[in-house]
């Protein structure tokens, strides 16, 4: 068992999560501390601009705007890591590694690349802790989707030998993990979660998100717009599959009221979950929900209605639903350090289970690749 830190900046762009766990990289996972560093509106705008530039490229290309964004993110990563260590009382020299996800500014698995920004050398040298980063890249290089990566961690937390279960992560994007009674994993991005709703709220109201799903609860789902959105080619694509938050837009709901648009977009997220469950080898007996979207009561009610199976929040199982992804990247970092697989044919479509990541040690100029 070793201490590992995980840093996650998700597609919701609300801030960076930092989690400290103690793990053996297998089934033992002890939660030690969690810290959230919110982004100011100015940084959210910088991130949005960086994403627009990156998604407009056919391959990752240097850009002063992206470099500037990365510098600001590095400062946030450092601040939240220092706060996490102070909160936990664990010293830096006790930490085996930091799992740095970085911020995804473009995910183009269809073109064979994915792009996360965040400078591991800066973090390693500032904290004197090795940093494991670029954990998606090897999977994509070898034909995988590079996402989702957390299913192996979901299995460590929630596997049930008595019944198949599914874990639903509701971040900016939604992804589903199926865990069979034998531990078999199947996973994929199933659609949007909160990203489009957040964009809608920012465009139509003075609120950055639909707290508790109140706007959606007071609106009416536009069935024509919903059906048109669900007609997107993504939903007929085979699994495993992944997406970028910019794969969908607000065009089809643009003329609706704030409440009706929120209701329709929430239904869009919920319906995508129900459609996703049909790809699994068996219907799970319960749906375990984590991520910020779990706090949207209207979305949870719609998911239960469309899916027809009970949902349970990870918090009800003793696991902080806000911390799961950051904890997951700490867990993945440990597995990469020890060359244990993090992706599988059933989770990303890669040909065989593989590890990955790039290890950056303090004062090290060139990163050491950790291969399968």
N, C-alpha and C positions, 0 to 999 in steps of 0.2 A: 504494500500500500504506500502510495506517494501522494504528496500534495501537487495539484496541477491547477492552473488558472485558465479559464476560457473567456475570450472576448468576442462578442457578437454584435454587429451593427446590421440590423435586418432591413428588409425592403420597405418597412413602414417608415423608416427615416426619423424615428422619434428620439433616438439616442443610442448609446452603447451600453450593453449589459455586460457585467463582469461577474464571474462566478468562481469560487474556490471550492474544489472538491478534494476528497482523498479517495483514491481508487487503486485497484489492481488491474484495471483494464479489462476485466471480465465481468463478473456479476456483483462485485462489491463496489458500491458507490455511496460515499458519505458526504452529504452536503455540509459545508463549513461556513460559508459566507456568500452574500450576494450584494452587489452594488449597481445602481443605475445612474448613468450620467446623461441627463437630457440634452438635446441639441437646441441651441437658440434658433429662432426663425431665420436668422442670417445664414447660419450654417446649413440649414435645410435647403435654402435656396441655392447655395453653392453646390451641394450634393446633387440637387436636381439638374443644374446646368452641366455638371460632370457626366451625369447619366445620359443626358441628351447628346452630348458630344460622343460618348463612347458607343451608344446605340446607333449613331449615324455612321460608324466606321465598319468596314468589312474585316478589320483586324485591329488589335490594340496598337494605338499610335500615340507617341508622346504629345502632350498638350500642356501649355502653361496653366490652363484652368484646372486641369486634372491634377497637376503637380501641387497647385495651391490647395486644392481640396484635400489631397492626401496629407499635406503638412498640418492642416487644421484638425484632421482626424487623428493624426499621430499625437497631437497635444491632448486630445480627449482620451485616447487610449492610455496615455501615461497617467493622466489625472485620475481616471477611474481605477486603474491598477494600484496606484499609491493609496487611494482611499480604501480599496478592498483590503489591502494588506494591513492598513491601520485598524480597520474594523475587526479583522479576524485575529489580530495579535500574532499572526504567523510571519516570520521574517523571510526576506527574499532568498536567503541561502538555503531555506528549507523547501523551496519550490523546484520541482523537477523540470518544469517547462511551462511556458505560456502558449496556449492554442489561440493563435490570432486568425480569426476569419477575415477581418477587413470588411470593407463595404463593397458589395457587388454593384458596379456601375454598368455592367452589361453582362448578360449571360446568353451566349450564342452557341449552344451545344450543336445546333444544326449546321454551324460553320466550323465546328471543331475548336472553339475557344470559349473561355470564361474569364472575366476580369474583375479581380478584387483588389482594392487599393488599401494601403496601410504598410508602413515601412518597418519590417521586423528588426532590422539592424538598429534603428533608433530606439526601439523599445528594449531590445536586448542590452544595449550599452547603457541606457539610462537606469535600468533596474538591475543589471548584472544577472539576468536570468535568460537561459536559452529560449528561443521563440520558434515554435513550429507553425509554419504558414503554408499558403498555397495548397491546401489539402484537397481542392477540387481538380487541380490541373492534370495530375497524372491520370485520373479516371477519364477525363475528356480526351486526353492524348491517346488513350488506348480504346477509344470508341464508346465510352460510357457517357451518360448525360451529365455527370458531375453533380447531380442533385437528385433527390435529397440525400444528405450525408448522415443525418441523425438517426435513421432507423436502427442501426446496431446499438445505439444508446437507448432507444426506446425499448429494445428487447431486454437490455440489462435491467431496466426499471420495472417493466410491466408484463413480461412474459408470464403466461398462465398455462400450465400443463393440462388444466381441466377444460379449457374452452379457447377457441380462437378469439383474439381481440384485435381492435384497430386503434391506432393513435392518430389523432387529428391535430396538426399544428396550424393554428390560425394566426399567422403573422400578416405581412403585407400580401404574401402569396400563401395559399393553403397547400399542405401536403399530407398524404395519408400513408401510414405504415400498417401493414397486416402482419401479425405475429401468430403463426400456427402453433398448435399444441406441441409440435416437435421443435419449435424455435425457428422454423422456416420464415424467411422475410420476403415480403413483396412491398414495394413502395413506389410512389411517384408524386409529382405535383399534380393536384387535381383541379386547380383553378385559382381564382383570386380569393382573398379573404378580406382584409381591411383596406388595401391600397386604393382601390377605386372609390370606395366609400369616403376615405379621408380626402382624396382629391376633390370629390364632389362637394363635401362639406366646406372645404376651403374656397371653392368656386362660388357656391350658392349661399353660404351663411358666414357668420363671423366666428364659427367654431372650427377647430382643426380636425375634429372627429365627431362621430355620432355617439356621445357618451350613453352607455347602456342601451343603445339602439332606440332612443326615444323618438328621434325624427322618423325613423323607419316604422315604428309602432303606430305613428299617427298619419302614415301615408298609405296609399293603395298601390299595389304592384301592377305595373303596366304589363299585361300579359304579352302584348305584341312585341314590345321592346325586349322583354325577358326571353321570349322564344328566338328572336333574332340574335341576341347575344349568345344563346346556347347553340346556335347554328355555326359557331366559329369552328374552323377545321381542327383546332386543338382537341376538341372533345371527341372527335372520331378517330384521332390518332391512336396507335397502339401504345401499350405501356411496356417498359418504363418510359416516362417522358418528363420534361421539365419546361419551365417557362420563365420569362422575364416580366417584371411588372408592366412594361410598356407593350407587351403583346396584346393588351386590350386597351380600349379607350372609352371615353364618356360620350362618344358621338351619338349613340342610339338612345340615350336618355336626356340629351341636352335640352330638349324643350319642356321637360317635366318640371313640376314644382319641387322645391327643396325636399318636402316630405315624401312625395311620390318617387322621386329619383332615389332617395335613400332606401325606401322600401324595395324598389326594383333591384337595386344593386345588392342589397342584402339577400334578397331571394336568389339572385344570380350566384352569389357565393355559396349559399346553402344548397341549392339545386345541384351545383357542381360536385359537392360532396356525395350526395345521393347517387349521382351518375358514376362517380369514381368507385364507390363500393362494389358496383357490378363487375369491376375488373378483377376482383379478388377470387381466389379458388373456393372460398366458402364465405358465407355471410357471418361477420363477427357478431358475437353475442352482446358486446357493448362497445361503445365508442368513447375512448378516453381523450379528453380535449385539453390542450395547453396553448400557450401563446396569448398575446394581448386581446385577440378577437373573442376569447372565451368570456370576456367581461361585457360583451354585447348580448344582452338578454334576448333581444329580438332575433338575432342570428341563431342563437342556440335553440330557441323555440322552433324556428323554421327548419333547422337541421334535423331536429327530432321528428318533426312532422313529415318532412320529405324522406328521411331515411327509415323511419319506422323501428328504430332500435334505441334503447336508452343511452343517454350520454352521462358521463361522469367527469367532473373536472379533476385535473391532476391534484389540485389543492385538497380535494376530499380524500385523496389517497396518501396525503402527507408529503406531496411534492409541490413546491412553488411553481405554478404555471408560468410565471414571468421568467424564471431562471433556467428552464429546461434546455433551451438552445445554447446558452452560454455554457452551462454544465456539459452539454453534449460536445462542444468543441474542446473543452478541457479533456474529456474522456477520449476523444479522437486523437488529440495530441499525444496522450500517453500511449495509445495503441500504435501510433506512427513511430514513436520513439523505440518501441519494442517490436516493430515490423509486423504487427498484427493487422489483419485486414480491416478496412473501414468501409469498403464498397463491395457489392456483390452483384451477380447477374440479375437477381430479382429486384434490386433496389435502384440501380442506375443503368443496367443493361450491359455492363462491362463483361468481357468474355469469361473472366474467372475472378474469384475473390482477390482483392489487392489492397495493399497499404498505399502510402504516398507521403506527401508533405515535403517541405524543405526546412531543414533545421539551420537556424542562424544562431551562432554562439556569440557571447559578448566579445567585442573587439575583433570579430571575424569579418573580413571583407567579402569573401566568397562564401555562399551558402553551400551546405553539405546536403546533397540529395539523399533522401531515405527512400529507397525503392522497395518493391514488394519482396 
